[in-house]
Amino acid sequence: MPMKAKIIKILTFFVKIYIISVDIKIRNFVIPYSPDCRKRHQHHRYKNEIVEFVVQLEVMLKGHWYPVIRYDIAHEFAHCDIIHHSGKIEKVSIPSLNYKEALTFADKDLNENWQIYRSRFLKEVTND
């Protein structure tokens, strides 16, 4: 392949990446559940498709926000990290859901179970 064709191919590749990155919409928000507990939500959308997300439950302890439950798609699959006060992290996969369904599942789970997760974390703090 001639040098000019290679350069055009490389430039075309970078232009496509730029166009996609410009079209990605990012949404961030925080929902307080109580004075010491909140949900942090971020998702990236390209057209109608979720391409990245993090939904995290955080608990305030001694002036610092600690992550307790985190749903995300790091490592290329949707999963839940259960984060213990000791620092131990358990990964639980979310089977057979696309990213949009996994995001909906994560939001719903934290909205319905935040008090349980908060209590578990605070109980671990008193036992450490």
N, C-alpha and C positions, 0 to 999 in steps of 0.2 A: 504494500500500500504506500503510495507516495506521501511525503511529509505533509503536504498541504491537506490531503484527505484525513490524515491522522489528527492534525490540529483542528479541523472542522468537526471531526467526531468528538474530540475532547470538549470543545466549546459547546457543542450541542448537548452533551451530557450535563455540563454545569448549568446551562440555561434551564434545562428541565428541572434540575434540583432547585434552582432559584424560584422558578414558577410555583412548584409544589410548596416550598417553604413560605412563600408569600400568601398562598391560599389557605394555610393552616390557621384556624381560629383557636385561640387559647382562652379558656374560661377558668377563673380562680375565684373562690369565695370561702368564707369561714362561717360556720353556723354554731353559735353558742348553745349548748344544751343546759349548762348550769355555769355558775361563776368559775368553777374549776374543771370544766369539761367542755370540749369543743370538737367539731368535725372540720377538718381542712380538706377541701375538694379542689382538684385541678384536673381538667381534661383538655386534650388537643383534638380538634376535629378537622378533617379534610373532607369537604363537601358534606355528605351525610354519614361519614364513617369515623368512628372513634379510632385514633391511631396511637394514643397514649393517655394514661390516666394514673392518678394517685388519689386515693381517698383514705384519710388517716384520722383516727380518733386520738385525741391528745388530752392528757390529764395534767393539771397544774399542781405542782408539789414544791413547796419551799421556793416559790417565785420562778420556777422553771417549768416549761411545757415538755412533758415526756410523751413520746409516741407509745401507744398501747396496742392498737390494731392498725395495720396498714394493708390496704388492697392496692395492688399495682400490676403492671405488666412487665416489670423488669425481668430479664432473662428470657424474654420472648414468650412468656405464657402468663395468663391471668392467675394470680394466687393471692393468698392472704398471709401476712406475717403477723404472728402473735408474738408480741414483744414483752418479755418479762422484765421486772424491775432489776433482776440480776444481770441483765444484758443478753440472756439466752433468747434466740429467735427461732420460733417454729414456723416452717413454711407449710401451708396447706393449699393444694392446688384447687382451682375451681374448674371442674371437668366440663368439657363440651359446651362452653359458652363462648360466643364471639365477644369482642371487646365491649360492644355496646351493651349486651346483656350482662356481662360481668360488672360493668360500671353501675348499671341499674341495681343489680344484686347487692353490690357493696354499699351503695347509698341506703337501700332498704334495710340491710342488716344492721348498719350502724344506727339508723333512725329508731329501729325497734329494740335494739339490744345494748345501747350505749351504757345504760345503768349497770347491767350485768358485767360488762367489760371493765367499767370504772371500778366497781366493787372488787373484782378479782385483782386488779392491779394494786389498789390500795391495801387489800389484805396481804398481798405479797410484800409490800413495803413494811408493814408492821411485823411480818415474820422474818425479815432479813436482819 
